[in-house]
Amino acid sequence: MKFLFTALLLAAASPAAADGWYFEASLEGGAEFWTYTNATGEVSPRRVRGNEIWITRSDMVNSLGEGGSCSFDNCSVSVTLGGQVPTKGADVKISFSNGQAYDFAASGMSDVLFDNYTTAGMGMTNRFVQNIRAAQWVEVSFDGKSHKFSLAGSSQALDAIRPYLR
């Protein structure tokens, strides 16, 4: 029985691939979940990041909204292009295929582009996640770099969190 439980935990913590988008649950020290995209499906703080979008959910998972949407104080978005995050004050442009767009100056305080841990970031974070589901692609530009991410499989990766909400 102990072996079966351990095997289930390891399977749950492994990345679930969905057309270039991945889901991973960290079972160390609480329930933290990542939905992310990159070329290899690797999510490790020890490796070099490339062109990636990470949607990270904290252990406040029980307060996720309808369909696993982010709610107040539980979700952040990080974007790296060529392994780099935007520098402080950099003009960040985000354009979705469905016509939605963002244009703002990066805070440069951390690798988090925006989050809904603050009232100011709540709407932007929620709209970003909704557009990840609704659009076919998103193009992100900052610091002279630009990358167009396919959003194929992003909904499946976002939905992978549902079993953890029960």
Secondary structure as UniProt FT lines:
FT   HELIX           2..13
FT   STRAND          16..18
FT   TURN            19..20
FT   STRAND          21..26
FT   STRAND          32..37
FT   TURN            45..46
FT   STRAND          52..57
FT   HELIX           61..63
FT   HELIX           66..68
FT   TURN            72..73
FT   STRAND          75..81
FT   TURN            82..83
FT   TURN            88..89
FT   STRAND          91..96
FT   TURN            97..98
FT   STRAND          101..105
FT   STRAND          112..115
FT   HELIX           119..134
FT   STRAND          137..142
FT   TURN            143..144
FT   STRAND          145..150
FT   TURN            152..153
FT   HELIX           154..159
FT   TURN            160..161
FT   HELIX           162..165
//
